[in-house]
């Protein structure tokens, strides 16, 4: 029957790595990450199997921290995009979930008579089930959390690390006697505490994200309101001065200067056009972003071509589209400022197809060649510091909706395309 025990151990080791990778943001390409990740996991697995053959199965819980935990931590730290509290929290989360599943299946086997068969069958079922739940419900929001929140993770990592150590030191290794009633109650309380702890952490993280997005939306609405107020004030001034314009026109016509009167009317009409508030779509926040950044583009001397077709009902978050538009237009305006006046232009097109797929393209002049990162589809920029944060936000929104993102530089032009798909 020990063969069931050993197979269940091998199965668990493989799926610990799989759970980690489901929530992982790699520093390198996924191909390299998977190659090195599973190579390292196989190496640790072989070493631990040899230790069990030499010292017995019970040795594994005594040495696992040094032969599994620390090597795995170092391996994935090297491969991780984040090397701060985000990575530490992720490591504690996945390892704690795995230890929790190992402990629960161990107790189920004890109840069934220590045959190891229940342990094997239950682990064959629960680990794939956990991976499915991670993929379907946790992966996308967790990756979004990591990208949007760069601070505050160390506190949650400390909580996760404390619980990780707690469940390790209270676990009952396979083949060892069961504790007394008091010890068993302590273990059950620790097992109950794990899901409650992480549910509380994720609830707190999501609340922070909601507060952040709400503050962004308020700022966009404030900017839109400010722009409208400015236009209203300008309209009031023009209405006040209208009688002076009429007197001037009357004087020109009395003198027979119809050409001058016509030119005067054209100039006056051009000024009045600026008073109108352009509405590109039925969404106030999106209109505010477009008004703000297109106004910046025009102030920078850019010729702007805009084609926006977004319906009132859409399967995408309004703030997500604001993030896409704000960051791409901001980069386009910034690029145009480095181009000679008269050669500055921006083309923006946003539309939603009949199957609710949303596409966005932004094109602008860019004299200097731009290196494109094949893995992200974006210009290669440093991942640390403030530079490149806008592009990472764009990538985050596209990934949230399982979309596609590509950028291209050719013949002095830079083109960014994005496509979002309804969930």
C-alpha positions as CSV (number, residue, x, y, z in Angstrom):
1,X,0.0,0.0,0.0
2,X,3.0,2.4,0.4
3,X,3.0,2.7,-3.4
4,X,-0.3,4.7,-3.1
5,X,1.4,7.0,-0.6
6,X,4.4,7.6,-2.8
7,X,2.3,8.2,-5.9
8,X,0.2,10.7,-4.0
9,X,3.3,12.5,-2.9
10,X,4.7,12.7,-6.4
11,X,1.3,13.9,-7.7
12,X,1.1,16.6,-5.0
13,X,4.6,17.9,-5.7
14,X,3.8,18.4,-9.4
15,X,0.6,20.3,-8.7
16,X,2.2,22.6,-6.1
17,X,4.2,24.0,-9.0
18,X,1.1,24.1,-11.2
19,X,-0.9,26.1,-8.7
20,X,2.0,28.5,-8.4
21,X,2.3,29.1,-12.1
22,X,-1.4,29.8,-12.5
23,X,-1.1,33.0,-10.5
24,X,2.5,33.7,-11.6
25,X,3.8,36.8,-13.5
26,X,7.0,35.7,-15.2
27,X,10.0,37.9,-15.8
28,X,11.0,35.9,-18.8
29,X,9.0,34.2,-21.6
30,X,6.6,31.5,-20.5
31,X,8.6,28.9,-22.4
32,X,11.7,29.6,-20.4
33,X,9.7,29.9,-17.2
34,X,8.0,26.5,-17.7
35,X,11.3,24.9,-18.7
36,X,13.3,26.1,-15.7
37,X,10.3,25.8,-13.3
38,X,9.5,22.2,-14.0
39,X,13.2,21.2,-14.3
40,X,13.8,22.6,-10.8
41,X,10.7,20.9,-9.5
42,X,11.8,17.5,-10.9
43,X,15.2,18.0,-9.4
44,X,13.7,18.7,-6.0
45,X,11.3,15.8,-6.4
46,X,14.1,13.3,-7.2
47,X,16.1,14.5,-4.2
48,X,13.2,14.1,-1.8
49,X,12.3,10.7,-3.2
50,X,15.9,9.6,-2.5
51,X,15.7,11.0,1.0
52,X,12.5,9.0,1.6
53,X,14.0,5.8,0.3
54,X,17.0,6.3,2.5
55,X,15.3,7.5,5.7
56,X,11.7,6.5,5.3
57,X,8.6,8.5,4.3
58,X,8.2,10.2,7.7
59,X,11.4,12.1,7.1
60,X,9.8,14.3,4.5
61,X,7.8,16.6,6.8
62,X,11.0,17.2,8.9
63,X,13.1,18.3,5.9
64,X,10.5,19.6,3.5
65,X,11.1,23.2,4.6
66,X,14.8,23.0,3.6
67,X,14.5,20.6,0.6
68,X,11.2,21.9,-0.9
69,X,10.2,25.3,0.4
70,X,13.4,27.3,0.4
71,X,14.6,25.9,-3.0
72,X,11.2,26.5,-4.6
73,X,11.1,30.1,-3.1
74,X,14.5,30.9,-4.6
75,X,13.8,29.3,-8.0
76,X,10.6,31.2,-8.6
77,X,12.0,34.4,-7.1
78,X,14.5,34.4,-9.9
79,X,11.8,33.7,-12.5
80,X,9.3,36.2,-11.1
81,X,8.4,39.5,-12.6
82,X,7.8,40.9,-9.1
83,X,10.5,40.6,-6.4
84,X,8.7,42.2,-3.5
85,X,5.8,41.6,-1.2
86,X,3.6,40.5,-4.2
87,X,5.8,37.5,-4.8
88,X,6.2,36.6,-1.1
89,X,2.4,36.7,-0.7
90,X,1.8,34.5,-3.8
91,X,4.3,32.0,-2.6
92,X,2.7,31.8,0.9
93,X,-0.8,31.6,-0.7
94,X,-0.1,28.7,-3.0
95,X,2.1,26.7,-0.6
96,X,-0.5,27.2,2.2
97,X,-3.3,26.0,0.0
98,X,-1.3,22.9,-1.0
99,X,-0.4,22.1,2.7
100,X,-4.0,22.6,3.6
101,X,-5.1,20.1,0.9
102,X,-2.4,17.6,2.0
103,X,-3.5,17.8,5.6
104,X,-7.2,17.4,4.8
105,X,-6.6,14.4,2.5
106,X,-4.3,12.9,5.2
107,X,-7.1,13.1,7.7
108,X,-9.6,11.6,5.3
109,X,-7.2,8.6,4.9
110,X,-6.8,8.3,8.6
111,X,-10.5,8.1,9.1
112,X,-10.7,5.4,6.3
113,X,-8.1,3.3,8.1
114,X,-4.7,4.4,6.9
115,X,-4.8,2.5,3.6
116,X,-3.3,5.4,1.6
117,X,-5.9,4.6,-1.1
118,X,-8.2,7.3,0.0
119,X,-5.3,9.7,0.2
120,X,-4.3,8.9,-3.4
121,X,-7.8,9.1,-4.8
122,X,-8.7,12.3,-3.0
123,X,-5.5,14.0,-4.1
124,X,-6.0,12.9,-7.7
125,X,-9.3,14.8,-7.5
126,X,-8.7,17.8,-5.3
127,X,-5.6,19.2,-6.8
128,X,-7.1,19.4,-10.4
129,X,-10.2,20.9,-8.8
130,X,-8.2,23.5,-7.0
131,X,-6.4,24.4,-10.2
132,X,-9.7,24.7,-12.0
133,X,-11.0,27.1,-9.3
134,X,-7.8,29.1,-9.4
135,X,-8.0,29.4,-13.2
136,X,-11.7,30.3,-13.4
137,X,-12.2,32.5,-10.4
138,X,-8.9,33.7,-9.0
139,X,-6.3,34.0,-11.8
140,X,-7.6,37.0,-13.7
141,X,-8.6,39.2,-10.6
142,X,-5.4,38.3,-8.8
143,X,-3.1,39.2,-11.8
144,X,-5.1,42.5,-12.0
145,X,-4.5,43.1,-8.3
146,X,-0.8,42.6,-8.7
147,X,-0.5,45.0,-11.6
148,X,-2.7,47.8,-10.1
149,X,-1.4,47.6,-6.6
150,X,2.4,48.0,-6.2
151,X,2.3,48.8,-2.5
152,X,0.9,47.4,0.7
153,X,1.7,43.7,-0.1
154,X,4.2,43.2,2.7
155,X,1.6,43.2,5.4
156,X,-0.5,40.6,3.6
157,X,2.7,38.6,2.9
158,X,3.5,38.7,6.7
159,X,0.0,37.4,7.5
160,X,0.4,34.6,4.9
161,X,3.9,33.7,6.0
162,X,2.7,33.5,9.7
163,X,-0.1,31.2,8.7
164,X,2.2,29.2,6.5
165,X,4.5,28.4,9.4
166,X,1.6,27.7,11.7
167,X,0.1,25.1,9.4
168,X,3.5,23.5,8.9
169,X,4.3,23.1,12.6
170,X,0.8,21.9,13.5
171,X,0.5,19.3,10.6
172,X,0.5,15.6,11.3
173,X,3.0,13.8,9.0
174,X,1.9,10.6,7.3
175,X,2.6,7.5,9.4
176,X,2.8,9.3,12.7
177,X,0.3,8.8,15.6
178,X,-2.7,11.1,15.7
179,X,-2.6,13.8,18.4
180,X,-4.9,13.8,21.4
181,X,-8.3,15.5,21.4
182,X,-6.9,18.9,22.3
183,X,-4.2,18.7,19.7
184,X,-6.7,17.6,17.1
185,X,-9.0,20.6,17.9
186,X,-6.0,23.0,17.5
187,X,-5.2,21.5,14.1
188,X,-8.9,21.7,13.0
189,X,-9.0,25.4,14.1
190,X,-5.9,26.1,12.1
191,X,-7.4,24.4,9.0
192,X,-10.6,26.5,9.4
193,X,-8.6,29.7,9.9
194,X,-6.8,29.4,6.5
195,X,-9.7,30.0,4.1
196,X,-11.1,32.7,6.4
197,X,-7.7,34.5,6.5
198,X,-7.3,34.6,2.7
199,X,-10.9,35.5,2.1
200,X,-10.4,38.5,4.4
201,X,-7.2,39.5,2.7
202,X,-8.7,39.3,-0.8
203,X,-11.8,41.3,0.4
204,X,-9.4,44.0,1.7
205,X,-7.5,44.1,-1.5
206,X,-10.6,44.4,-3.6
207,X,-11.9,47.2,-1.5
208,X,-8.6,49.1,-2.1
209,X,-9.0,48.6,-5.8
210,X,-12.6,49.9,-5.7
211,X,-11.5,53.0,-3.8
212,X,-8.7,53.6,-6.3
213,X,-11.0,53.2,-9.3
214,X,-13.7,55.4,-7.7
215,X,-11.2,58.2,-7.1
216,X,-10.1,57.9,-10.7
217,X,-13.7,58.2,-11.9
218,X,-14.3,61.2,-9.7
219,X,-11.2,62.9,-11.1
220,X,-12.4,62.2,-14.7
221,X,-15.9,63.6,-13.9
222,X,-14.4,66.6,-12.2
223,X,-12.2,67.3,-15.3
224,X,-15.2,66.9,-17.6
225,X,-17.3,69.3,-15.4
226,X,-14.4,71.8,-15.3
227,X,-14.2,71.8,-19.1
228,X,-17.9,72.3,-19.5
229,X,-17.8,75.2,-17.0
230,X,-15.1,76.9,-19.0
231,X,-17.1,76.6,-22.2
232,X,-20.2,77.9,-20.5
233,X,-18.2,80.9,-19.2
234,X,-16.8,81.5,-22.7
235,X,-20.3,81.3,-24.2
236,X,-21.5,83.9,-21.7
237,X,-18.7,86.3,-22.7
238,X,-19.4,85.8,-26.4
239,X,-23.1,86.4,-25.9
240,X,-22.2,89.6,-24.0
241,X,-19.9,90.7,-26.9
242,X,-22.4,89.7,-29.6
243,X,-23.9,93.2,-29.9
244,X,-20.4,94.6,-30.5
245,X,-19.9,92.0,-33.3
246,X,-23.3,93.0,-34.8
247,X,-22.3,96.7,-34.7
248,X,-19.0,95.9,-36.5
249,X,-20.8,93.8,-39.1
250,X,-23.4,96.5,-39.7
251,X,-20.7,99.1,-40.2
252,X,-18.9,96.9,-42.8
253,X,-22.1,96.3,-44.7
254,X,-23.0,100.0,-44.7
255,X,-19.6,100.7,-46.2
256,X,-20.1,98.0,-48.8
257,X,-17.3,95.8,-47.5
258,X,-19.1,92.5,-48.0
259,X,-15.8,90.6,-48.3
260,X,-14.6,91.9,-44.9
261,X,-18.0,91.1,-43.3
262,X,-17.9,87.6,-44.7
263,X,-14.4,87.0,-43.3
264,X,-15.5,88.5,-40.0
265,X,-18.4,86.1,-39.8
266,X,-16.1,83.1,-40.6
267,X,-13.7,84.0,-37.8
268,X,-16.6,84.5,-35.4
269,X,-18.1,81.2,-36.4
270,X,-14.7,79.4,-35.8
271,X,-14.6,80.8,-32.3
272,X,-18.2,79.7,-31.6
273,X,-17.4,76.2,-32.7
274,X,-14.9,75.8,-29.9
275,X,-17.8,76.4,-27.4
276,X,-19.6,73.2,-28.3
277,X,-18.9,70.1,-26.1
278,X,-18.1,67.2,-28.4
279,X,-19.8,64.0,-27.4
280,X,-18.2,60.9,-28.8
281,X,-20.1,58.2,-26.9
282,X,-22.9,57.8,-24.2
283,X,-20.3,57.4,-21.4
284,X,-19.4,60.5,-19.5
285,X,-16.0,59.2,-18.1
286,X,-14.9,58.2,-21.6
287,X,-15.9,61.5,-23.0
288,X,-13.9,63.3,-20.3
289,X,-10.8,61.3,-21.1
290,X,-11.2,62.0,-24.8
291,X,-11.9,65.6,-24.3
292,X,-8.9,66.0,-22.0
293,X,-6.3,64.2,-24.1
294,X,-7.5,65.4,-27.5
295,X,-7.4,68.9,-26.2
296,X,-3.8,68.3,-25.1
297,X,-3.1,67.0,-28.6
298,X,-4.6,70.1,-30.3
299,X,-2.7,72.4,-27.9
300,X,0.5,70.6,-28.9
301,X,-0.2,71.3,-32.6
302,X,-1.4,67.8,-33.5
303,X,-3.8,67.2,-36.3
304,X,-6.3,64.8,-34.8
305,X,-8.5,62.2,-36.6
306,X,-11.1,60.5,-34.3
307,X,-13.5,57.7,-35.0
308,X,-15.2,56.5,-31.9
309,X,-18.2,54.1,-31.9
310,X,-19.1,52.8,-28.5
311,X,-22.7,51.9,-27.6
312,X,-24.4,52.6,-24.4
313,X,-24.5,49.0,-23.4
314,X,-21.2,47.2,-23.4
315,X,-19.6,44.2,-21.6
316,X,-16.6,46.2,-20.5
317,X,-15.9,48.3,-17.5
318,X,-16.1,52.1,-18.3
319,X,-13.0,52.7,-16.2
320,X,-11.1,50.0,-18.1
321,X,-11.7,51.7,-21.4
322,X,-10.7,55.0,-19.8
323,X,-7.4,53.4,-18.8
324,X,-6.8,52.2,-22.3
325,X,-7.6,55.5,-23.9
326,X,-5.8,57.7,-21.4
327,X,-2.5,55.8,-21.5
328,X,-2.4,55.3,-25.3
329,X,-3.3,58.9,-26.1
330,X,-0.9,60.3,-23.5
331,X,1.9,58.3,-25.1
332,X,0.8,59.5,-28.5
333,X,0.8,63.1,-27.5
334,X,4.2,62.7,-25.8
335,X,5.6,61.2,-29.0
336,X,4.2,64.0,-31.1
337,X,6.0,66.7,-29.0
338,X,9.3,65.2,-30.2
339,X,8.3,65.8,-33.8
340,X,8.7,69.0,-35.8
341,X,5.6,71.2,-35.9
342,X,3.5,70.6,-38.9
343,X,4.3,66.9,-38.8
344,X,2.3,66.1,-35.7
345,X,-0.8,64.0,-36.0
346,X,-2.8,61.3,-34.1
347,X,-5.3,58.9,-35.5
348,X,-7.6,57.2,-33.0
349,X,-10.2,54.6,-33.9
350,X,-12.4,52.7,-31.4
351,X,-15.3,50.5,-32.4
352,X,-17.4,47.6,-31.2
353,X,-18.4,44.8,-33.6
354,X,-21.7,42.9,-33.7
355,X,-20.2,40.2,-31.5
356,X,-19.3,42.8,-28.9
357,X,-15.6,42.6,-29.6
358,X,-14.0,46.0,-29.0
359,X,-11.0,47.2,-31.1
360,X,-8.8,50.2,-30.6
361,X,-6.0,51.6,-32.7
362,X,-3.8,54.6,-32.1
363,X,-1.3,55.8,-34.6
364,X,1.2,58.7,-34.4
365,X,4.5,59.8,-36.0
366,X,7.7,58.4,-34.3
367,X,11.0,59.1,-36.1
368,X,13.1,56.9,-33.9
369,X,12.9,53.1,-34.3
370,X,11.1,51.4,-31.4
371,X,12.1,47.9,-30.1
372,X,9.0,45.8,-29.5
373,X,8.8,43.1,-26.8
374,X,7.4,40.0,-28.4
375,X,6.1,38.6,-25.2
376,X,4.0,41.6,-24.2
377,X,3.4,43.2,-27.7
378,X,4.5,46.6,-26.3
379,X,7.6,48.7,-26.7
380,X,10.4,47.4,-24.6
381,X,10.7,49.7,-21.6
382,X,12.2,49.3,-18.1
383,X,9.7,47.5,-15.8
384,X,10.9,49.4,-12.7
385,X,10.1,52.9,-11.7
386,X,7.4,55.2,-13.1
387,X,8.5,54.7,-16.8
388,X,6.4,52.2,-18.5
389,X,3.6,52.1,-15.9
390,X,1.0,53.3,-18.5
391,X,1.9,50.5,-20.9
392,X,1.6,48.0,-18.1
393,X,-1.8,49.3,-17.3
394,X,-2.8,48.8,-20.9
395,X,-1.5,45.3,-20.8
396,X,-3.4,44.6,-17.6
397,X,-6.8,45.7,-19.1
398,X,-6.2,43.7,-22.3
399,X,-5.4,40.6,-20.2
400,X,-8.4,41.1,-18.0
401,X,-10.7,40.5,-21.1
402,X,-8.6,37.8,-22.7
403,X,-7.7,40.2,-25.5
404,X,-4.9,40.8,-27.9
405,X,-2.3,43.6,-27.9
406,X,0.2,44.4,-30.7
407,X,2.3,47.4,-31.5
408,X,4.4,48.1,-34.6
409,X,6.9,50.7,-35.8
410,X,7.4,51.1,-39.5
411,X,8.6,54.0,-41.7
412,X,8.5,56.6,-38.9
413,X,5.1,55.6,-37.7
414,X,4.1,53.9,-34.4
415,X,0.8,51.9,-34.4
416,X,-0.8,50.3,-31.3
417,X,-3.7,47.9,-31.7
418,X,-5.8,46.3,-29.0
419,X,-8.8,44.0,-29.0
420,X,-11.0,43.1,-26.1
421,X,-13.3,40.1,-26.0
422,X,-16.5,39.8,-23.9
423,X,-16.2,37.3,-21.0
